[in-house]
Amino acid sequence: MTTHPKFISYIGIIAPRDKVALYMGYAFLYGVIGSSVGGFMGGYGYDYFIKQRGEPQILWILFSCIGLATIIGLLIFNEFIAKR
């Protein structure tokens, strides 16, 4: 959803008129964080778990755990913070 052009349009539509630029800036923050952290972790993980140890399943388990932690974090956010 976030890589689709309609996502950018959606952000522009839901943002208050005086804060469109702020909303658009935050809308691209996921890419900055994901590229910096993901590139480092993916490269290091590939080198360590696949090239050195020969165990790609550990790398996939690690990425799956990150995904599960993200889901749990979003559920907690939705339950306790977004309802305020």
Secondary structure, DSSP 8 states (H G I E B T S, - for coil): -TTSHHHHHHHHHHS-GGGHHHHHHHHTHHHHHHHHHHHHHHHHHIIIIIIIS--HHHHHHHHHHHHHHHHHHHHHIIIIITT-
